[in-house]
Amino acid sequence: MRRREGEEMEARLALMKSRVAELRQRLKEAEEEVKPELERRIDLAPGQAEMERQKLQNLKDLGFEKWETIKGQAEKAWEELEKSLGEIASRLKQ
């Protein structure tokens, strides 16, 4: 894994952590009927982010060759996590 790519992924992890904290705050003001579903989805995000952090560490340990092999899978996982948080944020705006 290239150093720059590793740093970018670490920055994305930090951003995810702050977005989850922000969503938890906004959830307090959400309508009661949507709170349970959104809270469940928010609760899943840190676990997903932790799995990505572990993958990142494994990739750092394995090096560039392995990164090129699974880069697409890693990007897809990030996109799914970001999409999920975006959907939650959108629902909280309503």
N, C-alpha and C positions, 0 to 999 in steps of 0.2 A: 504494500500500500504506500502510495506516495504521501509524504508528510503533509502537503497542502490538503489533500483529500481527507486525511485523518483529522486535521484541524477543523475543516469544514463540518465534518460529521459531529465532532465534539461541540461545535457552536450550535448545530441543530439540536443536539440533546439539551443544551442549556436553554435554548429557546422553547423547546417542548415543556421543560420543567416550569418555566415562567408562565407559559400559556395555560398549563393545567392549574396553577395557582390562581391566575386571573379568572378562569372559568369557574373555579370553586367559589370565588367571591361573588361573581355574577349570578351563580346558581341560587344564592340566598334570596335574590329578588325575583326569581322566576315564579311563574304561575304554579300552583300546587299540583295540578294534574300532570305536568310535564317533569316535575322534579325527580320522581323515582327513576324514570328512564334515563334522563340526562345525568343524574348522579351515578348511576351504574356505569354509563359509558365513560364518564370522567374518571371513575375509579379504575377502569381498565387501562387507561393511558399510561400511568407510571410503570405498570408491569410491562407493557409493550415497549416503552422507552428503555427500560432496564434490559430487556432482551436485546435491543439494538445496541446498547452500550457494551454488553458482553460480546456480541458479534464483532463490534469495532475492536475490542481488545484482542479477540482471537485473530482478526485480520492483521492487526499490528504485529502480532507474534508470528504469523505465517508468512507475511511479506507480500510483495507486489504481485507475484505470479498467481497466488490464490485469490487476491483481490480482483484481478481482471476476470477470473472465472465466475465469481458470484456478485460482481458489481451490480448487474441488472436486478438480481433478487433483492439486494440491499436497498436499491433505489425504490423498488416497488413497495417494500415494507415501509419505508419513510413516507412515501406518497400516501399510502393507506392511513397511516397514523395522522399525518397532517390533514387529510381529508376528513377523518373522523372528528378531529378537534375543530376544524372549520365548520362542520355541520352542527356541532354542539354550540359553537359561538353564534351561528346564524339562528338557531332555535331560541337562544337566550335573548336575542335582540327583539324577538316578536313580543 
